[in-house]
Amino acid sequence: AVLVKVCLSVSNRCLPGDDCFPTNLEVIKFMETLDGTLHFPHMASYDTLVVQRETIYTKFPFAIMEAKNINDVQKSVLFARKWNMLVSVKTSGHDFIGRSTAHGSLMIYLGSMNDTKVNLSSTRNPAGEITCESGNTWLKVYNEVDKINRVIIGGSAHTVSMAGYTLGGGHSPMSRMFGMAVDNLLELELVTADGRIVVANDQMTHITYPNGSVTTSDDTDIFWASKGGGGGTFGIATKFTYKLHYPAPQVVQFVCGYPIIRPGGQDIGFTVLKKMFLMVQNLPKEWGGYLVASGLPGANGNWGSIVLAMNHYGNYVSASRRYMDDLFFFHKEWQSFCYYVNRTTFLDYEVTAKDPEFYSGYIMNTLLQKESFTDDLTRFLLKELETEHTNISSFAFTGTLLGGEMMNVGAHDTSVHPGFRTALMSLSATIGWDTSTLDYSGLPERGAVVGEQLSTFGDGQYPNEAGKDVVHWQQEFWGSNYKRLLAIKHQWDPDNFFTCRECVGSESHHTHASGHLNTHPFVPAVG
């Protein structure tokens, strides 16, 4: 298929229509080497794979290579490298700022690589381990480990895959009990920018070169960088091995919701949000979950909502569970609902989580420390919930509860922002609009302004849920770990073949003739 040249400034990469772009015959020869499938724009299968979860960032690759195994990934990288092609990498497509796609690229799709392997006789972890290919969704993995009476640290959104989630750090409803995803990562497999296949852990790095030669060293920098340094920067991750954990005897779900303004106009938002902020600052580590608020009008004249949705990893009859009784009995007359539910397992709790298949909006994030929960923050969030509501848009936020065991990991033991080790909440907010809205002009610009204001309340940001206009993203996403990350990037990908918006190393390349930085998102494996 011959495509019209995509008019984008992407440094010196070859795009469809360029003289340097591979001919149809070369593409066919490449296709014949694959175990997977190459999808082109005239195919119905292409239409299914090309759409991003964040619909406004859907772009149109030259072709989509649906990988069946790591050899397909390696062959695709080497082919793209030979012809100097643009590459994009997609697993579930959940990247909020479009880093998992690019116009005119060869997209490497990992969603069909979804094998799992359990090892309950692990010498590295008493409860065992599980190895998962990148295309697995978390709900699938939760079901797999539930069959063997184990649990694993993963995300709540059912359609999210592990690749970008883990590479960016990965927080979970159980992170307060067992840490972040990167704290539970035992090993990973990836393909580098020059086609090397790497297996790395905290003891060694094993490399298989394209010519078949192998080396093993005790240099573990690539493993450290992959534990929070972001997706698509150091290589294309194809397989992860995680610690498993023994399940609690019981999981108790707790959900308590209040309106911001009650029927008749009584404004209770400040009192309720302050109370919930106070509750999450002193949580027993057995509790995890989310604080969620929306500015949308509700039923019966209520306006807006604030909900604490929690899970308790342990028995109902316990002192740690009773901690939530303080909120359970807080102004019962104000509550829209408030209840406990005994769940048999974590999976029984997790299946109740629902995430939209597609969404549109501008996301922003900050990591809140104990000193962040001020009256100023409370007033700021309530103001945004009210004032950002229009006939096509609204403001909402989700605060993922952090702390507990996460704080027992050193600031530089993994490559996530050190602020994760002192934070009590990762607060992600969105100015969102309906996916059918065609004219959303002004809303992303407004989101950039609100995001900058939100960041002043915290220390660091979660790169998996941050906006695309973060000014000092190196400091905001990785803090004092960025210098080492950049050095590792220069070692493993000196030509910056893998790059994307707000990814390690992306500030040092691809400038326009005018001298302005080109922030076009090239390569991610974030989604």
C-alpha positions in Angstrom: 0.0 0.0 0.0 1.3 3.4 -1.0 0.2 6.1 1.5 0.3 9.9 1.0 3.2 11.4 2.8 2.4 12.4 6.3 3.4 16.1 6.7 5.0 16.0 10.1 8.4 17.2 11.2 10.0 14.1 12.7 13.6 14.8 12.3 15.2 12.5 9.7 12.9 9.5 10.0 11.5 8.0 6.8 7.8 8.4 6.4 5.4 6.9 3.8 5.9 8.8 0.5 9.6 9.5 1.2 12.1 8.2 -1.3 13.9 6.4 1.5 10.8 4.5 2.6 10.8 0.7 2.0 9.1 -0.4 -1.2 6.0 -2.6 -1.3 8.3 -5.5 -2.2 10.5 -4.9 0.8 7.5 -4.8 3.1 6.2 -8.0 1.6 9.5 -9.7 2.2 9.4 -8.5 5.8 5.9 -9.7 6.3 6.8 -13.2 5.1 9.4 -13.5 8.0 6.8 -12.9 10.7 4.8 -15.4 12.8 2.4 -12.5 13.5 0.2 -10.5 11.1 0.8 -7.2 9.4 -2.4 -5.1 9.2 -2.8 -2.3 6.6 -5.2 0.7 6.5 -7.5 -1.0 3.9 -8.2 -3.9 6.3 -11.1 -4.1 8.8 -8.6 -5.5 11.4 -6.6 -2.3 11.1 -9.6 -0.2 12.1 -10.1 -2.3 15.2 -6.5 -2.0 16.4 -5.8 1.6 15.5 -8.3 3.3 17.9 -6.8 4.6 21.1 -8.6 4.4 24.5 -8.0 8.2 24.7 -9.8 8.8 21.4 -8.5 12.3 20.7 -5.0 10.8 20.3 -5.9 8.2 17.7 -3.3 8.4 14.9 -2.7 6.4 11.7 0.4 4.2 11.4 1.6 3.0 8.0 0.9 -0.6 9.2 0.3 -2.5 12.5 2.4 -5.5 13.2 0.5 -7.8 15.5 3.3 -9.7 17.3 2.9 -13.4 18.3 6.3 -13.7 20.0 9.4 -11.8 20.9 11.1 -12.7 17.6 8.4 -10.8 15.8 9.2 -7.7 17.9 12.9 -8.1 17.3 12.4 -8.5 13.5 10.2 -5.4 13.4 12.7 -3.3 15.3 15.5 -4.4 13.0 13.4 -3.8 9.9 12.4 -0.3 11.1 16.0 0.4 12.0 17.3 -0.7 8.6 14.9 1.8 6.8 15.0 4.5 9.5 11.3 4.2 10.0 9.2 5.7 12.8 8.1 3.1 15.3 5.2 3.1 17.8 4.3 0.4 20.3 0.9 -0.4 21.7 -0.4 -3.0 24.2 -3.8 -1.9 25.5 -3.7 1.7 24.2 -4.3 3.3 27.6 -1.8 6.0 27.4 -3.5 9.3 28.2 -1.4 11.6 26.0 -1.1 9.4 22.9 2.4 8.0 23.3 1.4 4.6 22.0 0.8 5.6 18.4 2.2 7.9 15.7 1.2 8.9 12.1 3.1 7.0 9.5 4.8 4.7 11.9 5.3 1.0 12.0 3.2 0.1 15.0 4.2 -2.9 17.0 1.1 -4.3 18.7 1.7 -6.5 21.7 -1.9 -7.2 22.7 -1.9 -10.8 21.4 1.2 -11.8 23.4 -0.7 -12.9 26.5 0.8 -16.1 27.8 1.3 -16.6 31.6 3.3 -19.1 33.6 3.1 -19.6 37.4 6.0 -20.9 39.5 4.9 -21.7 43.1 8.4 -23.2 43.8 10.2 -19.9 43.3 13.5 -19.5 45.2 13.0 -15.7 44.9 9.7 -15.3 46.6 8.0 -17.6 49.2 4.5 -17.2 47.8 5.7 -17.9 44.2 5.9 -15.8 41.1 4.1 -15.4 37.8 5.6 -14.5 34.4 3.2 -12.6 32.0 3.7 -11.5 28.5 3.0 -7.8 27.9 -0.4 -8.2 26.3 -2.2 -9.6 29.3 -4.8 -7.4 30.9 -4.9 -7.2 34.7 -8.3 -8.8 35.0 -7.1 -11.9 33.1 -4.1 -12.1 35.4 -6.2 -11.6 38.6 -8.3 -14.6 37.4 -5.2 -16.7 36.8 -3.7 -16.1 40.3 -7.1 -16.5 42.0 -7.2 -20.0 40.8 -4.0 -20.8 42.8 -5.1 -18.8 45.9 -2.7 -15.9 45.3 -2.9 -12.2 44.7 -0.7 -9.8 42.7 -0.1 -6.1 42.6 -1.9 -4.7 39.5 -4.2 -1.9 38.2 -7.9 -1.6 38.8 -8.9 -0.8 35.2 -9.8 -4.2 33.6 -8.6 -3.4 30.1 -5.1 -2.1 31.2 -2.1 -4.2 30.3 1.0 -4.6 32.4 3.6 -3.0 30.1 3.2 0.7 30.4 1.6 0.4 33.8 4.6 -1.4 35.3 7.3 0.6 33.5 5.8 3.8 34.9 5.7 2.5 38.4 2.3 1.0 38.8 0.1 1.7 41.9 -2.7 -0.5 43.0 -5.6 -0.9 45.5 -3.2 -3.2 47.4 -0.1 -1.0 47.2 -0.4 0.0 50.8 -0.1 -3.7 51.7 2.5 -4.9 49.2 4.1 -1.8 47.5 4.1 -0.7 43.8 4.3 -3.0 40.8 8.0 -2.1 40.4 8.6 -3.2 44.0 7.2 -6.6 43.1 9.0 -6.9 39.7 11.5 -9.8 39.8 12.6 -9.9 36.1 11.7 -8.5 32.7 12.4 -9.3 29.0 12.8 -6.5 26.4 14.0 -5.8 22.9 16.5 -2.9 22.6 16.8 -0.3 19.9 19.5 -2.3 18.1 17.5 -5.6 18.3 19.2 -7.2 21.3 17.0 -9.4 23.5 17.6 -8.7 27.1 16.6 -10.6 30.2 17.3 -8.6 33.4 16.8 -8.8 37.1 18.5 -7.3 40.2 21.4 -9.8 39.9 22.3 -9.9 36.2 21.6 -8.8 32.7 21.6 -11.5 30.0 21.8 -10.3 26.4 21.2 -12.2 23.2 22.5 -10.4 20.1 20.8 -10.6 16.7 23.7 -12.7 15.4 23.0 -15.3 18.2 26.0 -14.5 20.5 25.2 -14.0 24.2 26.7 -12.2 27.1 25.9 -12.0 30.8 27.0 -9.3 33.2 26.2 -8.1 36.7 25.4 -4.6 35.5 21.7 -4.2 36.4 21.2 -0.6 35.3 18.6 -1.5 32.7 16.5 -3.4 35.3 16.6 -0.4 37.6 15.7 2.0 34.8 12.8 -0.2 33.8 11.4 -0.1 37.4 9.7 3.3 36.9 11.7 5.0 34.1 8.7 4.9 31.7 7.7 2.9 28.7 9.3 2.8 25.3 12.5 4.6 26.3 15.0 1.8 27.1 13.4 -1.0 25.0 10.1 -2.7 24.1 9.2 -4.8 27.2 7.7 -8.2 26.2 7.6 -10.1 29.4 7.4 -9.5 33.2 7.9 -11.7 36.2 6.2 -10.6 39.4 6.0 -11.7 43.1 2.8 -13.4 44.1 1.3 -12.9 47.6 -0.8 -15.0 49.9 -4.4 -13.8 50.1 -6.1 -12.3 53.1 -8.7 -14.5 54.8 -11.3 -11.9 53.8 -11.6 -8.6 51.8 -14.0 -6.0 53.1 -15.3 -3.4 50.6 -16.3 0.0 52.0 -18.0 2.7 49.9 -19.3 6.0 51.3 -20.6 8.9 49.2 -21.9 12.4 49.8 -23.2 15.2 47.6 -21.2 18.4 47.4 -24.5 20.4 47.7 -27.6 18.9 49.2 -31.1 19.4 48.1 -32.2 22.9 49.2 -28.7 24.3 48.6 -26.8 23.2 51.7 -23.1 23.2 50.7 -21.4 20.4 52.6 -18.5 19.8 50.2 -15.7 21.5 52.2 -16.6 19.6 55.4 -16.9 16.3 53.7 -13.7 16.5 51.7 -11.8 17.7 54.7 -13.1 14.8 56.7 -12.1 12.3 54.0 -8.6 13.9 53.6 -8.2 13.5 57.4 -9.3 9.8 57.2 -6.8 8.9 54.5 -3.8 10.6 56.3 -3.9 8.0 59.1 -5.0 4.8 57.4 -4.0 1.4 58.7 -2.0 -0.2 55.8 -4.7 -2.9 55.4 -6.9 -0.2 53.8 -6.4 0.8 50.1 -8.5 2.3 47.4 -9.7 5.6 46.0 -11.2 9.0 46.8 -13.3 10.1 43.8 -15.2 13.3 43.1 -17.2 14.6 40.2 -18.8 17.9 39.4 -21.7 16.5 37.5 -25.3 17.2 38.8 -26.8 14.2 40.6 -30.3 13.0 41.3 -32.9 14.6 43.7 -31.4 18.1 43.4 -27.9 17.0 44.6 -24.9 18.7 42.9 -21.6 16.9 42.6 -20.4 13.9 44.6 -17.5 12.8 46.8 -17.0 9.1 47.3 -14.5 7.1 49.2 -14.2 3.6 47.7 -12.0 1.3 49.8 -11.0 -2.3 50.3 -9.8 -3.7 53.6 -7.3 -6.6 53.2 -8.3 -8.6 56.2 -11.2 -9.7 58.5 -14.3 -7.7 59.1 -13.8 -8.3 62.9 -10.5 -6.4 63.3 -9.4 -3.1 64.7 -8.0 -2.0 61.3 -11.4 -2.5 59.7 -13.2 -0.6 62.4 -11.1 2.5 61.6 -13.6 3.3 58.8 -16.5 3.3 61.3 -15.6 6.9 62.0 -16.7 7.9 58.5 -19.5 5.4 58.4 -21.3 7.3 61.2 -20.2 10.8 60.0 -23.3 12.8 59.3 -25.5 9.9 58.2 -28.2 12.4 57.2 -25.9 13.8 54.5 -24.9 10.5 52.9 -26.0 9.4 49.5 -25.0 5.9 50.5 -22.5 4.3 52.9 -22.0 0.6 53.3 -19.7 -2.4 54.0 -19.7 -5.5 51.9 -17.8 -8.7 52.8 -16.0 -10.0 49.8 -14.6 -13.5 49.6 -11.3 -12.6 47.8 -9.6 -9.7 46.2 -10.9 -10.8 42.8 -14.4 -10.7 44.2 -13.7 -7.1 45.1 -11.9 -6.2 41.9 -14.5 -7.4 39.5 -16.8 -4.7 40.8 -14.5 -2.1 39.3 -15.6 -0.7 35.9 -13.7 1.4 33.5 -15.0 3.0 30.3 -13.6 1.4 27.1 -13.0 4.8 25.5 -12.7 8.3 27.0 -11.8 11.9 26.0 -10.3 14.6 28.2 -7.3 16.3 29.6 -5.6 14.5 32.5 -3.3 16.0 35.2 -1.6 14.6 38.3 0.3 15.4 41.5 1.6 13.3 44.4 0.2 14.5 47.6 2.3 14.3 50.8 0.9 14.6 54.3 1.5 18.3 54.4 -0.4 18.7 51.1 -3.8 18.3 52.6 -4.5 21.9 53.4 -7.6 24.0 53.3 -6.2 25.7 50.1 -6.1 22.3 48.3 -9.7 21.5 49.5 -11.0 24.9 48.2 -9.1 24.6 44.9 -10.6 21.2 44.1 -14.1 22.2 45.1 -13.8 25.3 43.0 -12.7 23.3 40.0 -15.5 20.8 40.4 -18.0 23.7 40.2 -16.4 26.1 37.7 -15.1 23.7 35.0 -18.6 22.3 34.5 -20.1 23.4 31.1 -22.6 22.0 28.7 -20.0 19.7 27.2 -17.4 19.3 29.9 -16.9 18.6 33.6 -14.1 18.2 36.2 -13.4 15.1 38.2 -10.6 13.6 40.2 -9.5 10.3 41.5 -7.0 10.0 44.4 -5.3 6.6 44.6 -4.3 6.0 48.2 -0.5 5.5 48.7 1.7 5.0 51.7 2.0 1.9 53.9 4.6 -0.6 52.6 5.4 1.8 49.7 7.2 3.9 52.2 9.6 1.1 53.2 11.3 1.2 49.8 14.2 3.6 49.4 13.9 6.7 47.3 16.6 5.4 44.8 15.9 1.7 45.0 13.6 2.1 42.0 13.6 4.8 39.4 10.1 6.2 40.2 10.0 9.8 41.6 11.2 9.8 45.2 8.0 11.5 46.1 6.2 8.2 45.7 8.0 7.0 48.9 6.5 9.7 51.0 3.2 10.4 49.3 -0.2 9.5 50.7 -2.1 10.0 47.5 -1.6 10.1 43.7 -4.3 12.6 42.7 -5.3 12.5 39.0 -7.8 15.0 37.7 -9.5 15.3 34.4 -11.4 18.0 32.4 -13.4 15.5 30.4 -15.9 15.6 27.6 -18.1 13.1 25.8 -16.3 11.0 23.1 -18.8 12.3 20.5 -17.9 15.9 21.1 -16.2 17.3 17.9 -15.5 20.8 19.1 -13.6 20.7 22.4 -11.5 23.7 21.6 -10.2 25.6 24.6 -10.6 22.6 27.0 -7.1 21.1 26.6 -5.6 24.6 27.0 -7.7 25.1 30.2 -6.5 21.6 31.4 -2.9 22.7 31.0 -3.5 25.7 33.2 -5.3 23.7 35.9 -2.7 21.0 35.8 0.1 23.5 36.5 -1.9 24.9 39.4 -2.6 21.4 40.8 1.1 20.4 40.7 1.9 23.2 43.2 0.2 21.2 46.0 2.3 18.0 45.6 5.8 16.7 45.2 6.2 14.9 41.9 3.8 13.4 39.4 2.8 9.9 38.2 4.0 9.8 34.5 1.3 7.3 33.6 -1.5 9.8 34.5 0.1 13.2 33.9 -0.7 15.7 31.3 1.1 16.5 28.0 2.1 20.0 28.9 4.1 19.5 32.1 6.8 22.2 31.9 9.6 20.6 34.0 8.6 17.0 33.4 12.1 15.6 34.1 11.9 16.9 37.7 8.1 16.3 38.1 8.2 12.7 36.9 11.6 11.4 38.2 13.1 14.1 40.5 16.6 13.2 41.6 16.5 9.8 39.8 16.5 11.6 36.3 20.2 12.1 36.0 20.9 8.3 36.3 18.0 7.5 34.0 19.4 9.8 31.3 22.9 8.2 31.6 21.4 4.8 31.2 19.4 6.0 28.2 22.5 7.3 26.5 24.2 3.9 27.1 21.4 1.7 25.8 20.0 3.9 23.0 22.6 6.5 22.1 20.8 7.4 18.9 17.5 8.0 20.6 15.7 5.6 18.3 13.1 5.1 21.0 11.5 8.4 22.0 8.2 9.9 22.9 6.6 13.0 24.5 7.9 13.6 28.0 10.1 10.4 28.0 13.7 10.1 29.3 16.0 11.7 26.8 13.4 13.3 24.6 14.6 16.8 25.5 17.9 16.3 23.6 16.8 15.6 20.1 14.5 16.4 17.2 14.5 20.1 16.9 13.0 22.1 14.1 15.1 24.3 11.9 13.7 27.2 14.0 15.5 25.6 17.0 12.2 24.8 18.8 11.9 21.4 20.3 9.7 19.0 18.3 7.4 17.4 20.9 5.7 15.0 18.5 5.3 11.6 20.2 7.4 9.1 18.4 7.7 5.9 20.3 6.0 4.7 23.4 5.3 1.4 24.9 3.4 3.2 27.6 -0.1 2.0 26.7 
